[in-house]
Amino acid sequence: MPKFSFLKVMKNLPAYRLADNVSFTELDDEMVLLELTSGRYFGLNSTGCTMLQALLDGKSVEHSCGLMAKNYQIDVEKVQKDMEDLMDQLIEQRLLVTETKI
């Protein structure tokens, strides 16, 4: 049975945004997300910050992974796995939501 790939499903959705109850601040090249209802913090290193910013800027997952692979001179499959992991975590924590443009 083929493995389910969250990335393959999510890359077709056009828009991502932080949930309404999430605030963030950038510190140097890192980012801290604050879930305002619970007061939970979620920290992103510089790579995670770059990934999230690309999504919030409206770039597709596929495009973002390609840019990251080129900029960091690493394999695009590694970037895709890291992006998938980050998106899984942010969505599971209800920090990132998707919007479909009609």
ZABAKOL-411019 format. One record per residue (C-alpha): x negated, y negated, z negated; residue number from 1; residue in one letter. Coordinates in nm, 2 decimals, always signed. Layout:
N
      px      py      pz  seq  type
       X       Y       Z  NUM     A
...
//
This chain:
102
      px      py      pz  seq  type
   +0.00   +0.00   +0.00    1     M
   -0.15   -0.34   +0.09    2     P
   -0.23   -0.57   -0.19    3     K
   +0.00   -0.87   -0.24    4     F
   -0.19   -1.19   -0.16    5     S
   -0.05   -1.50   -0.33    6     F
   -0.27   -1.71   -0.12    7     L
   -0.11   -1.58   +0.21    8     K
   +0.23   -1.67   +0.07    9     V
   +0.14   -2.00   -0.07   10     M
   -0.06   -2.14   +0.22   11     K
   +0.26   -2.17   +0.42   12     N
   +0.42   -2.40   +0.17   13     L
   +0.35   -2.76   +0.27   14     P
   +0.33   -2.96   -0.05   15     A
   +0.20   -2.93   -0.41   16     Y
   +0.24   -3.16   -0.70   17     R
   +0.18   -3.16   -1.07   18     L
   +0.49   -3.08   -1.27   19     A
   +0.68   -3.38   -1.41   20     D
   +0.57   -3.32   -1.76   21     N
   +0.20   -3.31   -1.67   22     V
   -0.04   -3.60   -1.70   23     S
   -0.41   -3.59   -1.61   24     F
   -0.73   -3.78   -1.64   25     T
   -1.06   -3.75   -1.45   26     E
   -1.38   -3.75   -1.66   27     L
   -1.69   -3.78   -1.44   28     D
   -1.64   -3.50   -1.19   29     D
   -1.40   -3.30   -1.41   30     E
   -1.03   -3.32   -1.48   31     M
   -0.81   -3.26   -1.78   32     V
   -0.44   -3.18   -1.74   33     L
   -0.21   -3.24   -2.04   34     L
   +0.13   -3.06   -2.05   35     E
   +0.32   -3.33   -2.24   36     L
   +0.59   -3.11   -2.38   37     T
   +0.37   -2.87   -2.57   38     S
   +0.05   -3.08   -2.59   39     G
   -0.15   -2.81   -2.42   40     R
   -0.47   -2.91   -2.24   41     Y
   -0.61   -2.74   -1.93   42     F
   -0.96   -2.84   -1.81   43     G
   -1.10   -2.81   -1.46   44     L
   -1.46   -2.81   -1.37   45     N
   -1.58   -3.01   -1.07   46     S
   -1.49   -2.74   -0.82   47     T
   -1.15   -2.69   -0.97   48     G
   -1.10   -3.06   -0.97   49     C
   -1.19   -3.08   -0.60   50     T
   -0.95   -2.79   -0.51   51     M
   -0.66   -2.94   -0.70   52     L
   -0.72   -3.29   -0.56   53     Q
   -0.71   -3.14   -0.20   54     A
   -0.38   -2.98   -0.27   55     L
   -0.23   -3.29   -0.43   56     L
   -0.35   -3.50   -0.13   57     D
   -0.13   -3.28   +0.09   58     G
   -0.39   -3.07   +0.25   59     K
   -0.30   -2.71   +0.33   60     S
   -0.46   -2.43   +0.12   61     V
   -0.62   -2.29   +0.44   62     E
   -0.77   -2.64   +0.53   63     H
   -0.88   -2.70   +0.18   64     S
   -1.06   -2.37   +0.16   65     C
   -1.24   -2.43   +0.49   66     G
   -1.36   -2.77   +0.38   67     L
   -1.48   -2.64   +0.04   68     M
   -1.67   -2.35   +0.21   69     A
   -1.84   -2.59   +0.44   70     K
   -1.92   -2.86   +0.18   71     N
   -2.05   -2.61   -0.08   72     Y
   -2.20   -2.38   +0.19   73     Q
   -2.03   -2.07   +0.05   74     I
   -1.82   -1.79   +0.21   75     D
   -1.47   -1.90   +0.28   76     V
   -1.33   -1.57   +0.13   77     E
   -1.49   -1.66   -0.20   78     K
   -1.33   -2.00   -0.19   79     V
   -0.99   -1.85   -0.10   80     Q
   -1.02   -1.61   -0.40   81     K
   -1.11   -1.90   -0.63   82     D
   -0.83   -2.11   -0.49   83     M
   -0.58   -1.83   -0.54   84     E
   -0.70   -1.78   -0.90   85     D
   -0.67   -2.15   -0.98   86     L
   -0.32   -2.18   -0.82   87     M
   -0.20   -1.87   -1.00   88     D
   -0.32   -2.01   -1.33   89     Q
   -0.17   -2.36   -1.28   90     L
   +0.16   -2.23   -1.16   91     I
   +0.18   -1.97   -1.44   92     E
   +0.11   -2.25   -1.69   93     Q
   +0.38   -2.45   -1.52   94     R
   +0.14   -2.73   -1.44   95     L
   +0.16   -2.71   -1.06   96     L
   +0.48   -2.69   -0.86   97     V
   +0.55   -2.65   -0.49   98     T
   +0.79   -2.86   -0.28   99     E
   +0.91   -2.76   +0.06  100     T
   +0.96   -3.04   +0.31  101     K
   +1.26   -3.00   +0.53  102     I
//
